[in-house]
Amino acid sequence: MRRLMTIIALACAALTGPVAAQVTTIDPNAAIDGDLKNPRPAPAPSYASPPPLAADERPAPQDAPPPPQDQTATVAPPDVPATTGPTYDKGDVLSAAEGVFGKGAKGLADIIEKILAKQGRPNAYIAGKEASGAFVVGARYGSGILSHAVAGQQKIYWRGPSVGFDVGGDATKVFVLVYNLYDTEDAFNKQFIGGEGRLYFVGGFSATYIRRGDIVMIPVRLGVGWRAGINAGYVKFRHKGSWVPF
């Protein structure tokens, strides 16, 4: 019996030794402070994907930006036959136009380039000025120098009536490109018919056209004053000036 009790006592001592070695004393206050200093990261929120929108609930696409303003006019350009013989090149035409409107005038080079690209080189041009006025029935008067690639220079005057939905007045510098004028006398004492619609409008410069047969003239204007509306009429060129518009 004594031997049995001794064995039991030794077994209990062997079991209690390792358990005591594994027990650690914890200060509860220190544990709380540690948790506050190093908080556990919050779990990442989960988002549910929104349901797809119905076709009629989807936002409408934004309107496309408006196209740039067209600088080409509301009237169809004349069908000018190709001019043969001596003509003025771009440098000559632009230099002569700058003599009327001033060197480096904004928009002048652009409108000259547009005309030459469409109509080709002129064989004459007119550098001058004009005045016009209207109240339903109007009149236009002008004078300048006609320069011809073969015949040289001479003084030229023009005038003509106009009738239309038109009121106002203007005083204008004008540069006229002339196509297919082979005999300068063909420009005088004849009616050149045209409308006041714009072929081109660039930087304050506007271009229209008048014609008689194959002879086409394209006036480029920049002036002061105002004249609104649409009118149609004719222009007649003369060797001498007159206040009679017919």
VOBA-1610 file (N, C-alpha, C; in pm, whole numbers, padded with zeros to 5 digits, always signed):
BEGIN
Met+00083-00119+00000Met+00000+00000+00000Met+00086+00123+00000Arg+00190+00122+00089Arg+00281+00236+00096Arg+00350+00255-00037Arg+00386+00148-00105Arg+00452+00160-00235Arg+00358+00219-00337Leu+00227+00183-00330Leu+00130+00237-00425Leu+00113+00386-00406Met+00106+00434-00283Met+00091+00576-00255Met+00213+00652-00305Thr+00333+00593-00293Thr+00456+00660-00339Thr+00452+00678-00489Ile+00406+00577-00561Ile+00398+00586-00708Ile+00302+00694-00752Ile+00185+00702-00682Ile+00084+00803-00717Ile+00140+00943-00693Ala+00214+00963-00582Ala+00271+01093-00549Ala+00372+01135-00654Leu+00454+01043-00703Leu+00552+01076-00805Leu+00484+01113-00937Ala+00376+01044-00972Ala+00305+01073-01096Ala+00243+01211-01093Cys+00186+01248-00978Cys+00126+01383-00967Cys+00232+01490-00979Ala+00348+01469-00919Ala+00456+01569-00927Ala+00502+01586-01071Ala+00508+01477-01147Ala+00553+01485-01287Ala+00452+01561-01373Leu+00325+01549-01345Leu+00221+01618-01425Leu+00213+01765-01393Thr+00226+01804-01271Thr+00212+01944-01230Thr+00331+02027-01270Gly+00448+01976-01295Gly+00568+02054-01331Gly+00557+02121-01465Pro+00531+02054-01574Pro+00520+02121-01707Pro+00406+02218-01715Val+00293+02189-01652Val+00178+02281-01656Val+00214+02412-01593Ala+00285+02410-01481Ala+00325+02535-01414Ala+00419+02614-01499Ala+00508+02541-01572Ala+00604+02612-01657Ala+00535+02683-01772Gln+00417+02636-01817Gln+00350+02695-01932Gln+00253+02806-01894Val+00226+02831-01771Val+00131+02935-01727Val+00201+03069-01726Thr+00139+03174-01795Thr+00194+03309-01802Thr+00099+03405-01734Thr+00154+03494-01654Thr+00072+03593-01583Thr+00049+03713-01674Ile-00075+03758-01694Ile-00112+03869-01783Ile-00174+03979-01702Asp-00122+04108-01724Asp-00180+04225-01660Asp-00298+04271-01748Pro-00419+04268-01699Pro-00535+04306-01784Pro-00528+04450-01831Asn-00477+04546-01752Asn-00467+04686-01795Asn-00372+04701-01913Ala-00256+04628-01907Ala-00159+04636-02016Ala-00217+04577-02143Ala-00298+04476-02133Ala-00357+04416-02252Ala-00454+04511-02320Ile-00532+04584-02237Ile-00628+04681-02295Ile-00555+04794-02365Asp-00445+04847-02300Asp-00367+04954-02362Asp-00307+04908-02494Gly-00261+04786-02501Gly-00204+04735-02625Gly-00305+04728-02736Asp-00428+04693-02702Asp-00532+04687-02804Asp-00565+04825-02858Leu-00559+04927-02770Leu-00589+05064-02814Leu-00480+05118-02904Lys-00353+05084-02872Lys-00242+05133-02953Lys-00236+05064-03088Asn-00274+04944-03098Asn-00268+04867-03223Asn-00405+04807-03252Pro-00499+04892-03294Pro-00634+04840-03318Pro-00634+04745-03438Arg-00724+04656-03434Arg-00738+04563-03544Arg-00797+04635-03666Pro-00744+04611-03785Pro-00800+04678-03904Pro-00944+04638-03928Ala-01026+04741-03965Ala-01167+04714-03992Ala-01179+04637-04122Pro-01268+04549-04128Pro-01286+04472-04253Pro-01329+04563-04366Ala-01279+04537-04488Ala-01313+04620-04605Ala-01460+04605-04637Pro-01530+04719-04661Pro-01672+04709-04692Pro-01693+04646-04828Ser-01796+04579-04842Ser-01830+04516-04970Ser-01943+04594-05035Tyr-01929+04623-05164Tyr-02028+04701-05237Tyr-02098+04610-05338Ala-02222+04625-05338Ala-02300+04548-05435Ala-02309+04627-05565Ser-02289+04565-05679Ser-02298+04632-05809Ser-02441+04677-05834Pro-02460+04806-05881Pro-02596+04852-05905Pro-02656+04778-06023Pro-02785+04764-06021Pro-02848+04694-06135Pro-02835+04777-06260Pro-02824+04717-06378Pro-02812+04793-06503Pro-02936+04876-06529Leu-02913+04998-06590Leu-03024+05086-06621Leu-03099+05035-06742Ala-03226+05062-06738Ala-03307+05031-06856Ala-03271+05126-06969Ala-03306+05090-07090Ala-03269+05171-07207Ala-03324+05311-07197Asp-03447+05327-07145Asp-03506+05461-07137Asp-03457+05540-07018Glu-03376+05476-06924Glu-03323+05546-06809Glu-03180+05590-06828Arg-03116+05546-06935Arg-02977+05582-06957Arg-02966+05728-06997Pro-02861+05800-06949Pro-02847+05942-06986Pro-02821+05958-07134Ala-02880+06061-07190Ala-02861+06088-07333Ala-02721+06141-07358Pro-02656+06105-07469Pro-02523+06158-07499Pro-02528+06308-07522Gln-02417+06376-07490Gln-02410+06520-07507Gln-02412+06553-07656Asp-02472+06669-07684Asp-02477+06713-07823Asp-02336+06739-07875Ala-02312+06706-08001Ala-02182+06732-08062Ala-02161+06881-08077Pro-02036+06929-08064Pro-02011+07073-08078Pro-02050+07121-08216Pro-02098+07245-08224Pro-02141+07296-08354Pro-02023+07306-08449Pro-02045+07284-08580Pro-01935+07295-08676Pro-01886+07438-08686Pro-01760+07459-08723Pro-01710+07594-08738Pro-01787+07669-08845Gln-01794+07801-08826Gln-01870+07883-08919Gln-01812+07873-09060Asp-01901+07846-09153Asp-01858+07833-09292Asp-01828+07971-09347Gln-01711+07986-09409Gln-01672+08114-09465Gln-01705+08123-09614Thr-01773+08021-09664Thr-01813+08025-09804Thr-01954+08080-09813Ala-01981+08153-09918Ala-02104+08229-09923Ala-02227+08148-09957Thr-02340+08218-09956Thr-02468+08155-09982Thr-02500+08147-10130Val-02421+08206-10215Val-02445+08200-10360Val-02344+08108-10425Ala-02386+08044-10532Ala-02296+07954-10603Ala-02190+08033-10677Pro-02064+07989-10672Pro-01958+08061-10744Pro-01979+08051-10894Pro-01936+08152-10967Pro-01953+08147-11113Pro-01862+08042-11175Asp-01908+07987-11284Asp-01828+07891-11360Asp-01743+07970-11459Val-01621+08002-11417Val-01535+08087-11498Val-01452+08001-11594Pro-01461+08023-11724Pro-01372+07951-11817Pro-01226+07983-11787Ala-01139+07890-11816Ala-00997+07911-11791Ala-00945+08029-11873Thr-00878+08122-11805Thr-00823+08238-11873Thr-00692+08200-11943Thr-00678+08241-12067Thr-00556+08212-12142Thr-00475+08340-12159Gly-00349+08323-12199Gly-00264+08439-12218Gly-00203+08485-12086Pro-00140+08605-12086Pro-00076+08657-11966Pro-00176+08679-11853Thr-00138+08642-11732Thr-00223+08660-11614Thr-00138+08711-11499Tyr-00204+08749-11391Tyr-00135+08793-11269Tyr-00129+08675-11172Asp-00010+08652-11114Asp+00002+08543-11019Asp-00041+08588-10880Lys-00033+08496-10785Lys-00080+08525-10650Lys-00007+08642-10587Gly+00125+08648-10605Gly+00202+08757-10546Gly+00162+08892-10601Asp+00139+08899-10732Asp+00097+09025-10794Asp-00040+09069-10742Val-00134+08973-10736Val-00269+09006-10692Val-00270+09050-10546Leu-00202+08977-10460Leu-00201+09012-10318Leu-00134+09146-10295Ser-00025+09173-10366Ser+00044+09302-10352Ser-00047+09417-10394Ala-00120+09399-10505Ala-00211+09503-10550Ala-00326+09522-10452Ala-00378+09414-10395Ala-00487+09424-10298Ala-00440+09493-10170Glu-00317+09464-10129Glu-00263+09531-10010Glu-00243+09681-10036Gly-00221+09718-10162Gly-00213+09860-10193Gly-00345+09932-10172Val-00456+09858-10178Val-00589+09916-10153Val-00624+09913-10006Phe-00607+09797-09941Phe-00656+09778-09805Phe-00547+09792-09699Gly-00422+09797-09740Gly-00314+09806-09643Gly-00242+09674-09628Lys-00113+09679-09611Lys-00031+09559-09600Lys-00063+09485-09471Gly-00084+09356-09482Gly-00111+09274-09365Gly-00252+09284-09313Ala-00345+09338-09391Ala-00485+09347-09347Ala-00537+09207-09314Lys-00594+09191-09195Lys-00636+09060-09148Lys-00746+09002-09236Gly-00726+08884-09285Gly-00824+08816-09367Gly-00807+08838-09516Leu-00727+08937-09556Leu-00714+08967-09698Leu-00645+08852-09773Ala-00534+08805-09721Ala-00463+08697-09789Ala-00550+08572-09799Asp-00628+08544-09694Asp-00712+08425-09695Asp-00818+08432-09804Ile-00884+08546-09816Ile-00992+08555-09915Ile-00935+08556-10057Ile-00818+08617-10076Ile-00755+08614-10209Ile-00717+08471-10245Glu-00664+08397-10150Glu-00627+08258-10176Glu-00749+08173-10210Lys-00862+08197-10142Lys-00983+08122-10171Lys-01030+08148-10314Ile-01027+08274-10357Ile-01073+08307-10491Ile-00981+08245-10596Leu-00851+08261-10578Leu-00756+08207-10676Leu-00762+08055-10682Ala-00782+07990-10568Ala-00790+07845-10568Ala-00912+07795-10646Lys-01020+07872-10641Lys-01143+07830-10709Lys-01146+07877-10854Gln-01104+08000-10882Gln-01123+08061-11014Gln-00996+08068-11097Gly-00881+08050-11037Gly-00757+08062-11112Gly-00706+08206-11116Arg-00608+08232-11202Arg-00544+08364-11210Arg-00626+08459-11297Pro-00640+08585-11255Pro-00709+08683-11339Pro-00612+08745-11439Asn-00667+08801-11547Asn-00579+08873-11641Asn-00597+09024-11630Ala-00675+09068-11529Ala-00689+09211-11501Ala-00742+09226-11359Tyr-00727+09347-11307Tyr-00787+09378-11176Tyr-00813+09528-11168Ile-00904+09565-11079Ile-00939+09706-11057Ile-00914+09737-10910Ala-00840+09842-10883Ala-00818+09891-10748Ala-00889+10025-10735Gly-00984+10036-10641Gly-01058+10161-10633Gly-01138+10174-10506Lys-01241+10256-10512Lys-01331+10281-10400Lys-01469+10310-10456Glu-01570+10293-10372Glu-01706+10317-10417Glu-01794+10358-10300Ala-01909+10413-10334Ala-02010+10450-10235Ala-02144+10404-10288Ser-02231+10367-10196Ser-02363+10321-10237Ser-02464+10357-10131Gly-02589+10362-10172Gly-02699+10389-10080Gly-02826+10331-10136Ala-02921+10304-10048Ala-03044+10243-10096Ala-03155+10263-09996Phe-03275+10278-10048Phe-03398+10261-09972Phe-03495+10194-10068Val-03492+10062-10073Val-03559+09978-10170Val-03492+09992-10307Val-03490+10116-10361Val-03418+10142-10486Val-03288+10212-10449Gly-03176+10157-10497Gly-03047+10213-10460Gly-02958+10237-10579Ala-02839+10288-10550Ala-02742+10315-10656Ala-02602+10296-10599Arg-02510+10259-10688Arg-02370+10239-10651Arg-02282+10315-10749Tyr-02182+10386-10694Tyr-02088+10463-10776Tyr-01947+10424-10734Gly-01857+10416-10832Gly-01720+10382-10800Gly-01623+10432-10903Ser-01497+10434-10864Ser-01390+10474-10955Ser-01261+10406-10912Gly-01171+10385-11009Gly-01046+10321-10977Gly-00956+10310-11098Ile-00855+10227-11087Ile-00759+10203-11194Ile-00772+10059-11241Leu-00797+10042-11370Leu-00801+09909-11431Leu-00661+09873-11478Ser-00606+09765-11424Ser-00474+09714-11465Ser-00495+09587-11545His-00443+09586-11668His-00458+09471-11757His-00321+09413-11786Ala-00311+09279-11789Ala-00182+09213-11806Ala-00117+09245-11939Val-00197+09286-12041Val-00144+09319-12173Val-00156+09468-12202Ala-00273+09526-12177Ala-00301+09665-12216Ala-00252+09768-12117Gly-00206+09728-11999Gly-00157+09826-11902Gly-00269+09884-11817Gln-00254+10011-11777Gln-00345+10073-11682Gln-00425+10186-11748Gln-00546+10204-11696Gln-00629+10317-11737Gln-00733+10343-11630Lys-00786+10466-11630Lys-00888+10504-11534Lys-01021+10440-11571Ile-01100+10403-11471Ile-01228+10340-11497Ile-01329+10388-11392Tyr-01454+10407-11434Tyr-01563+10448-11347Tyr-01677+10348-11363Trp-01757+10334-11259Trp-01873+10246-11271Trp-01988+10299-11185Arg-02106+10260-11225Arg-02226+10296-11152Arg-02337+10200-11192Gly-02442+10199-11114Gly-02553+10112-11147Gly-02661+10114-11041Pro-02784+10087-11079Pro-02895+10081-10983Pro-02908+09943-10922Ser-02985+09936-10814Ser-03017+09807-10754Ser-03158+09816-10697Val-03228+09707-10701Val-03365+09701-10649Val-03375+09575-10563Gly-03435+09589-10443Gly-03451+09471-10359Gly-03490+09508-10219Phe-03483+09408-10129Phe-03513+09430-09987Phe-03386+09483-09922Asp-03371+09613-09928Asp-03239+09669-09906Asp-03253+09810-09849Val-03178+09842-09745Val-03180+09976-09689Val-03045+10005-09626Gly-02999+10130-09636Gly-02873+10168-09573Gly-02778+10230-09672Gly-02652+10238-09631Gly-02551+10296-09716Gly-02414+10253-09672Asp-02316+10263-09761Asp-02180+10229-09724Asp-02081+10303-09813Ala-01961+10320-09759Ala-01848+10374-09834Ala-01738+10269-09823Thr-01687+10226-09935Thr-01609+10103-09937Thr-01486+10115-10025Lys-01376+10058-09977Lys-01262+10031-10065Lys-01292+09900-10137Val-01248+09889-10260Val-01283+09772-10337Val-01165+09730-10424Phe-01146+09600-10436Phe-01046+09541-10524Phe-01117+09434-10606Val-01112+09446-10738Val-01189+09359-10827Val-01095+09272-10909Leu-01110+09140-10898Leu-01037+09047-10983Leu-01118+09027-11111Val-01054+09038-11227Val-01123+09033-11356Val-01069+08914-11435Tyr-01163+08835-11487Tyr-01127+08714-11562Tyr-01178+08723-11707Asn-01096+08679-11800Asn-01133+08667-11942Asn-01164+08802-12008Leu-01099+08906-11962Leu-01111+09036-12029Leu-00991+09050-12123Tyr-01008+09012-12248Tyr-00897+09014-12343Tyr-00886+09149-12415Asp-00997+09216-12437Asp-00999+09349-12493Asp-01061+09441-12388Thr-00986+09538-12339Thr-01037+09622-12231Thr-01165+09696-12269Glu-01185+09722-12397Glu-01308+09791-12438Glu-01432+09707-12414Asp-01414+09575-12397Asp-01528+09489-12368Asp-01585+09514-12229Ala-01510+09586-12145Ala-01559+09616-12011Ala-01646+09741-12007Phe-01639+09826-12110Phe-01704+09956-12104Phe-01839+09956-12174Asn-01930+10038-12115Asn-02063+10064-12173Asn-02145+09937-12191Lys-02124+09841-12105Lys-02203+09717-12108Lys-02248+09686-11967Gln-02361+09621-11956Gln-02416+09587-11826Gln-02360+09453-11777Phe-02306+09455-11655Phe-02260+09334-11588Phe-02361+09301-11478Ile-02425+09188-11491Ile-02533+09151-11401Ile-02476+09072-11282Gly-02533+09097-11166Gly-02488+09022-11049Gly-02584+09037-10933Gly-02566+08957-10832Gly-02641+08967-10708Gly-02549+09004-10595Glu-02608+09042-10482Glu-02529+09086-10367Glu-02505+08975-10265Gly-02536+08851-10303Gly-02502+08742-10213Gly-02350+08729-10201Arg-02303+08676-10091Arg-02159+08665-10069Arg-02105+08533-10121Leu-01996+08543-10195Leu-01922+08423-10231Leu-01835+08376-10116Tyr-01765+08472-10054Tyr-01677+08443-09941Tyr-01690+08556-09840Phe-01664+08522-09713Phe-01662+08622-09607Phe-01554+08583-09509Val-01444+08659-09507Val-01329+08625-09423Val-01277+08752-09356Gly-01277+08752-09223Gly-01215+08861-09148Gly-01267+09000-09180Gly-01395+09014-09211Gly-01450+09143-09246Gly-01451+09171-09395Phe-01377+09091-09472Phe-01377+09105-09618Phe-01490+09020-09676Ser-01556+09074-09777Ser-01659+08998-09846Ser-01632+09003-09996Ala-01671+08896-10065Ala-01653+08888-10210Ala-01785+08851-10274Thr-01821+08921-10382Thr-01939+08890-10461Thr-01892+08870-10605Tyr-01985+08867-10700Tyr-01940+08862-10838Tyr-02045+08921-10930Ile-01999+08972-11043Ile-02083+09018-11153Ile-02024+08957-11281Arg-02108+08944-11385Arg-02055+08884-11507Arg-02133+08930-11629Arg-02065+08920-11744Arg-02127+08938-11874Arg-02061+08837-11968Gly-02135+08736-12011Gly-02077+08631-12091Gly-01967+08559-12014Asp-01851+08544-12076Asp-01738+08479-12011Asp-01657+08573-11923Ile-01684+08702-11930Ile-01610+08799-11847Ile-01674+08800-11708Val-01593+08768-11607Val-01641+08762-11468Val-01554+08854-11384Met-01619+08934-11302Met-01550+09023-11209Met-01591+08988-11067Ile-01493+08976-10980Ile-01518+08940-10840Ile-01469+09054-10750Pro-01560+09143-10706Pro-01520+09251-10616Pro-01498+09201-10474Val-01388+09244-10413Val-01359+09219-10272Val-01369+09353-10201Arg-01452+09358-10095Arg-01480+09485-10030Arg-01449+09479-09881Leu-01411+09594-09827Leu-01397+09615-09683Leu-01425+09763-09662Gly-01531+09795-09587Gly-01566+09936-09574Gly-01635+09967-09444Val-01689+10086-09436Val-01763+10132-09319Val-01906+10157-09361Gly-01992+10175-09261Gly-02133+10195-09290Gly-02206+10062-09284Trp-02333+10066-09322Trp-02410+09942-09317Trp-02511+09940-09429Arg-02534+09819-09478Arg-02632+09801-09582Arg-02680+09657-09574Ala-02806+09640-09541Ala-02857+09506-09514Ala-02960+09467-09618Gly-02970+09337-09643Gly-03074+09287-09732Gly-03017+09214-09851Ile-03105+09185-09943Ile-03068+09117-10067Ile-03113+09203-10183Asn-03024+09231-10276Asn-03065+09310-10391Asn-03004+09255-10517Ala-03057+09293-10628Ala-03004+09250-10756Ala-03006+09371-10849Gly-02909+09378-10935Gly-02902+09491-11027Gly-02792+09467-11127Tyr-02738+09577-11178Tyr-02629+09566-11274Tyr-02530+09679-11251Val-02413+09662-11305Val-02308+09764-11300Val-02264+09792-11443Lys-02245+09920-11475Lys-02197+09959-11607Lys-02069+10041-11589Phe-01964+10002-11661Phe-01834+10069-11652Phe-01824+10172-11764Arg-01758+10285-11733Arg-01744+10394-11829Arg-01604+10453-11820His-01569+10529-11924His-01441+10600-11925His-01446+10728-11844Lys-01569+10784-11824Lys-01584+10908-11749Lys-01692+10890-11643Gly-01675+10963-11535Gly-01771+10952-11426Gly-01899+11031-11451Ser-02009+10988-11386Ser-02137+11055-11397Ser-02219+11020-11275Trp-02307+11113-11233Trp-02395+11087-11120Trp-02523+11016-11163Val-02545+11002-11290Val-02664+10931-11336Val-02641+10781-11320Pro-02724+10711-11241Pro-02694+10570-11211Pro-02736+10473-11320Phe-02794+10521-11433Phe-02845+10428-11535Phe-02753+10427-11658
//
